[in-house]
């Protein structure tokens, strides 16, 4: 009798444990998607992780990753390298009709702005506040130029009065980055 009672209690405990485990697992996943990303955090793989990520009200832009099976990682980064690229190459590759002080002023302002990098594998989306005062997308495209053959530079993707969104150009040998760029870049929109 005691043995039967003991086995019954073990069975009930086991059933409760399994139910609790799967319930916590399910709710944990939902909470991580609902609460969005924090610096250095990662979203688990999903069917379209970009669309799920974009649902977070704290994110100012939308994008789709289709069926790419990578994760999205968000980091605050320094804008120094991007500002330096503009400053070092504007004479050779930038628009010729800007005043002499224009790009040094842009680079000086950029160094003060936060950049947020979203990595999907080796592909990157960069978000910068539009404190540079851009009013139209063609001006952003002209100012954020790329010299022939340059990789790892900002490529304008979208803008509004509050934000500038870029992708980073892929190295020629990085096929995974190029594939991600082909899928993700056309879907980037600001909310």
HELIX and SHEET records of a PDB file:
HELIX    1   1 UNK A    2  UNK A   35  1                                  34    
HELIX    2   2 UNK A   49  UNK A   54  1                                   6    
HELIX    3   3 UNK A   80  UNK A   93  1                                  14    
HELIX    4   4 UNK A  102  UNK A  110  1                                   9    
HELIX    5   5 UNK A  137  UNK A  143  1                                   7    
HELIX    6   6 UNK A  175  UNK A  184  1                                  10    
HELIX    7   7 UNK A  185  UNK A  187  5                                   3    
SHEET    1   A 2 UNK A  61  UNK A  62  0                                        
SHEET    2   A 2 UNK A 189  UNK A 190 -1                                        
SHEET    1   B 5 UNK A  72  UNK A  77  0                                        
SHEET    2   B 5 UNK A 115  UNK A 120 -1                                        
SHEET    3   B 5 UNK A 123  UNK A 129 -1                                        
SHEET    4   B 5 UNK A 163  UNK A 168 -1                                        
SHEET    5   B 5 UNK A 154  UNK A 159 -1                                        
END                                                                             
